[in-house]
Amino acid sequence: MTVKLVSHANLTTACAADVRAAIRNGSYDGHTAGLAAGKLQCNLAILPDRFALDFLRFCQRNPKPCPIVGVSNTGDPSLPTLGRDIDIRTDVSKYRVFRNGELSEEVTDICDVWSDDLVTVALGCSFTFENALLRNGIPVRHIETSKNVPMFRTNIDLVPAGKFGGQMVVTMRPIPADQVAQASEICSRFPQAHGAPIAVGDPAQIGISDLSQPDWGDAVDIRAGEVPVYWACGVTPQNVLLAAGLPICITHSPGHMLVSDVAEDAETTILTTN
């Protein structure tokens, strides 16, 4: 049966469940920035149970790039605290599968690689606070231009745990200079989605040499009167997992998040399944 493809524009007014349904049935495989406004979007780390405790320790020690919002039971592909019908094997528009520290494949479902010893860790995503910025009249350039957010490696060291450690990845958004303080205050209300920015201005201060050459995502223009603002990014644990050289781990592809049913401004999120 031929699946009718839908565009990002077709989904901008869809609810979270309908976005996941379009992803699950293969009609959408693009990025999720700007979709399901008002709902928490999640980065993913899926790894063998025997490494999960150390990884959770790592996330707890580095909450800005790795804010934990959900943890599955071992071998269970559901995440009922984030969405009643979620199947983590099919509900992300693009996944990356790593084996022994190397990218093995990029796929649109992971049913063929799923096993009973895997644990899913869901981490908050900066796409969540972007809706709040837009509601307050603060521009978000990559959404305006239908691009993926630019992401950069930095020289900011992380607190290690077991096999896991490395440097932080950040996202960058150009913000009008007179709105930077307001943007920071708004984002500080979303600690489950990386919270307030970690730096503003000169990229060299955090080890970035060229803002026109992101390591992931798409470059965006910085216009007159704007300054670059940097937030901790959920691609950070992808780099950490890669460096750890696990026999297998699975993540979302940058910009392709799990869209949950949890309100983005929820004060608390239950972290484990029942």
N, C-alpha and C positions, 0 to 999 in steps of 0.2 A: 504494500500500500504506500502510495506517495504521500509524504507529509508536507503540508503547506507551510512554508517558512514565513515567519513574522519578523518585522524589523524592531529595533529598539524603540522607534517612535510609536509603533503599534502598542507597546507595552507600558508606556509612561503613565497611563491612568489605570493599569491593571492592579488588582489586589495581590498580596504576596502569594496566596495559594495559586492564583492564575499564572503568575510569573513562573512558579515552580512547575506547574503543569505544562507550560509551553516548553520549558527546558527538558522535562522528563520525556515528553513525547517527541523530542527532536526537532521541534519547529523553531527553537531559538538557541543559539550557542554564543551569543555576544556578551559584552561586559554588562554589569548590573548597576553601574553608576546612574543615579537618578531614577531608579525603579522602586516601586512599592514605598512611596513616600510615607514616612512615619513609622516604618518597621526597621528593626535591628537587622543589619547585614553582618555576616560572619565570615572570617577567615577560617581555614580548616587545616588541621594537622591530624593525619590518620597514621598510626604507627603500632607495631607489635606491643602487646600488653607488658612484656618484660622490660620495656624501656619507658613505659608511660609515667611511672611515678617520678623518675628523674626529670622527665620533660615537664611534668606539672610543677615540680619544684623550681625548674628554670623559669617557667611562666610567672610563678608567684614572686620570684625575685626580680623580675623585669616586667612589671605590670603595665608600663606605658606602651611598649610595642606588643605585649602579649596579654591583654586583659581576658581572662577566662570567663566565658559566658555559658558554656555547656560542656558536659563530659558524658559520653555514652557508657553503657555497660559493654564489657568485652564481647565482641562478636555480634553485637546488636546494631544494625544499620539505622535504627530509628533514633530520633532526638525529640521525644514528646514534650519536653519542657520548652522547646523552641518552635514546635509546630506539630500538630496532631498527626499529619499525614506524611511527615518528612521521611524520605528514604535517601540516606546519604550516598548511596551508590549511583543515583540517577539524577539528583535534584540540583546539581551544580553544573553550570553551562560548560565548563572546561576544567579538567583535572590534570595535574602532573604526577606521574608515577616515577619514583626514584628507586633505583636498586644499587646497593653498595656505593652510595655517594655519587651516582651518575644518573642524569635524566634518561629514563628508559623510553617513555612515551608520553604524549599529550593526547588525552581522550575525552569523550563526552559522556562516558559512564564507566564505572569501575566494577561492574558485576563480575567480569571475568577474573579480576585480581582480588576480589574480596575473600577474606578467610575468617575463620572463627576466633582467631587470636588478635584481631585488630580492635583498637580503641580510637574513637573519634574525639578530638578536642576542638571545640569551637571557640574562636577568639573574636572579640569585637573588632569592628571595621570603621574606618573614618568616613566611609560613604554615609554612615548613619547621621553624623553631625552636619553633613552638607545640607540636608533638608532644613535644619534649623538656621543655618547661615542664609540660605535663600529666603526663608520666611522673614528674615530681618533685613532684607535688602542688601546683603553682602554678596557680591558676585562670586560664582564658582566657575572659573574659566573653562575647565575641561568639560563640564556639563553644558555650558553655553555653546561650545564648539563640537559637541558630540565626540569627544575623545576620551581615552582612558587617562586617569590621573598619572602624572609623572612621578616616578619613584627612583630613589638614589641610594647607593651605598654611602655610608659615612665612616668616620674614624671613631665613633662613640662606642666604647667598650661596654659589653654586657656583663652581668654577674653570672658566672658559670654554675652549672649543676651537673654532676656526672659527666657524660659525654658531650653535653650541650653548652655552647658558648660561642662568642664571636663579636661582631659589630652590628650596630643598629642600622636598619633601613628606614628612610623617611619618605613621606610624600611632600610635595611642594604645591602650594596654591598662591598665586599672586593676589594680594589683598590691597585695596586702597590704603595709603598710609594712615589716613584719619579714621579708618575702621579696624585697624589691627587690634587695639585694646578691646573693642566690642567683640570682635571675632574670638579673641582669647577667652573672654568671660563666658561667651555662649558655649564654647567647646568644653570649658571646664565643668559644665553640667553633665557631660557625657563621659565619665571615667571608664565605662564599659566599652567606649569607642575611641580610645587613645587620649581623651581629655584635651587639655590645653596644648598649644604648640610647645615644642622644645627649643626652638630657635627662630630668629627673625633676622633677615638681612643678608649679609655677606656669606655666600655658600662656603667659602674657604674655611670659615670658623669651624665647620663640622666635616671638613675633608672632601667637599664636592668641588670639582674643578670647572665644570661647564654645565650650566643649567639647560643648555640647548641639546644636551646629549644624555637623557635619562637612561638609567640601567634597565628600567622596565617602564611600560606605558608610553605615553606620547608627550613630546615637547609642547609647551604652551607659551604664548606671548606674555611678556611682562610689559605692561603699558606705562605711559608717563603717569607719575603720581602713585604707582603701585610699588610694593616691596614684596620679595619672596618670603613666604612664611612656611615653616617646616613642622610637620607632625610625625610622631612615631608611627611606624607602618607595620601592618600584619604580614608583610613579606619577610620581615625579620626572621620569624621561626622557620621559614622555608630555607633560608641560608644556613641557619643553625642545624636543621635536620640534614641538609646536604653535607655539611662539614662533618657531621657525626658518622657518616658512612653506614647507616643502618641497612640491614639486608633488604628491607622494603619500607618505604613510607610514601604517603600520598598527600598531596596538598591541592588546593584550588590553584588554577592559573591566575597570575596577577590580574586583578580587576574583575574576576569572575567569581562572585561571592555566593554563599548560601544566603538566600533571603528568608528570614524567619517571620513568624507571626507575632513576635514579641514587640511591644511598643518601644520605640527608640528611647523614650524618656522614662521607661520603667525604672523605679528606684532600686529594685533588686531582681535578680534572675536566679532561679534554682539551678544548681550546677550539675546535678546528676539525674539520670533517668530513674524511674521507679522500678 
